[in-house]
Amino acid sequence: MRPIETRYALSGDVRIAYQVVGQGSFDLVFVPGFISNLDLHLEDEATAVC
């Protein structure tokens, strides 16, 4: 299994991190809160993608 790449989108002066995981017929967007660390979410078993 290869690591999931973190990508960044620019909105004004702010960079927004995002990851694309899996494939399917629809997109699901997970927004954890105001400030978070996207890479650390994958280390948490409760939010990890299988």
N, C-alpha and C positions, 0 to 999 in steps of 0.2 A: 504494500500500500504506500503510495507516494504522499508526501506531506501536502496539506492544503495550503495553497498560495494566498497570502493576504495582499489584496490590491487596494488602491487608494483612489478616491474621487475627490476632485477639488470643488469646493463651494465657497466662492469668495476667497478669503484667506484661510479657510479651514479645510483640512484634509479629513475625509471620512473613510475609515477602513471598512472593507467588506470582503467576504469570501463566497465563492460559488462552490456548492457541494452537491453532488449527485446530478440527476437529470429527471425530467418528468414533464407532465403536461401543464403544470402551473408553477409559478414562483411563490415562495414563502419568504417573507422578510421578518427577521427577528431583531427587535430593538430593545436592548437590555436596560437602558436607562440613560441618564444624562452623560455620565462619564464611565467608561469601562475599558477593559483591555481585551480585545477580540482574541488574541492568541491564548490568553489564560482561560477563556471559556472552554476551549477544547480539552484542557487538562482536568476540568471539573466533570466527573462522571455523570452528574445530573443533567448537564447541558451538552455533553459530547455527542457527536453524530456517529452513528454506527454504520 
